[in-house]
Amino acid sequence: KPVMFNEPTVRPNLYYEVRNMTANPVLDEALPELLGQAHLKEKKGIVYCPYVKDCVRFAALLKRTGHRAEPYYGKMEGRDEVYRAWAGDECDILVATASTV
C-alpha cells in the first residue's frame, strides 16, 4: 500500500528560484554565480532544465566553474550511480529534466 506524505509547499529549509532557461551568455554567467552564493555553498540542489541537451550543457558549465554537478535524465546510462552520488557526498547538484526527479 502506498504511503502518502502531506507537506505544506512553503518550507523554510528549501530555497526556490525560477529562471528562464533559454540559452544565452548571461545565464551561463548567472547560474554558477547564483549557486556559488554563500547561503547555497555546500548544499544539495537540483537545477531543472527543459531538455536533455541543457542538462548536459549546464552540468558541464557548473563543473568547469568548480561545482560538483552531474546531468540527470530519464534515458541516461549510469543514472542510478549519479543519484547515489548526489544522495551521498560525491555530487552536490543534479541538473535534471523535470520528468526524472
C-alpha positions in Angstrom: 0.0 0.0 0.0 1.5 3.4 -0.9 2.4 5.8 1.8 1.2 9.4 1.3 3.1 12.4 2.7 1.2 15.7 3.0 3.6 18.6 3.5 3.0 22.3 3.0 4.5 23.9 -0.1 6.2 26.7 1.9 9.2 25.1 3.6 11.8 27.3 5.3 14.5 24.7 4.7 14.1 24.9 0.9 15.2 27.6 -1.5 13.4 28.1 -4.7 14.3 30.4 -7.6 12.9 30.2 -11.1 15.0 31.5 -14.1 14.3 31.4 -17.8 16.4 28.6 -19.3 16.8 30.0 -22.8 20.4 29.6 -23.8 22.2 32.9 -23.5 25.6 34.1 -22.3 24.0 36.0 -19.3 22.6 32.7 -17.9 25.9 30.9 -18.4 27.4 33.5 -16.1 24.5 33.8 -13.7 23.9 30.1 -12.9 27.4 29.4 -11.4 27.3 32.7 -9.7 23.9 32.0 -8.2 24.9 28.6 -7.0 28.1 30.0 -5.5 26.3 32.3 -3.1 27.3 31.8 0.5 23.8 30.6 1.6 23.9 27.9 -1.1 27.5 26.8 -0.8 28.0 23.1 0.2 24.2 22.4 0.0 22.4 19.9 -2.2 20.3 21.2 -5.1 18.5 20.4 -8.3 18.6 22.6 -11.4 15.7 21.7 -13.7 16.1 22.1 -17.4 13.5 21.6 -20.2 15.8 19.4 -22.4 18.5 16.7 -22.0 20.9 18.8 -24.0 20.5 21.6 -21.5 21.1 19.2 -18.6 24.4 18.1 -20.2 25.5 21.6 -21.1 24.7 23.2 -17.7 26.2 20.3 -15.7 29.4 20.7 -17.7 29.4 24.5 -17.2 28.9 24.1 -13.4 31.8 21.5 -13.3 34.1 24.0 -15.2 33.3 26.6 -12.5 34.1 24.4 -9.6 30.7 22.9 -8.7 30.2 19.2 -8.1 27.3 18.7 -10.6 26.0 15.9 -12.8 23.4 15.7 -15.5 20.4 13.5 -14.7 17.7 12.5 -17.1 15.5 9.5 -18.0 17.4 7.5 -20.5 20.9 8.2 -19.4 23.4 5.4 -18.6 24.5 5.3 -15.0 21.5 7.2 -13.8 21.3 5.2 -10.5 25.0 5.8 -9.8 24.5 9.6 -10.3 21.6 9.6 -7.9 23.6 7.7 -5.3 26.5 10.2 -5.7 24.1 13.0 -5.2 22.4 11.4 -2.2 25.8 10.7 -0.8 28.8 13.0 -0.7 30.1 12.9 -4.2 27.8 15.3 -6.0 26.0 18.5 -4.8 23.9 19.5 -7.8 21.7 17.4 -10.1 21.0 19.1 -13.4 17.8 17.3 -14.4 14.9 17.3 -16.7 11.7 17.8 -14.7 10.3 14.4 -15.5 13.2 12.5 -13.9 13.2 13.7 -10.3 
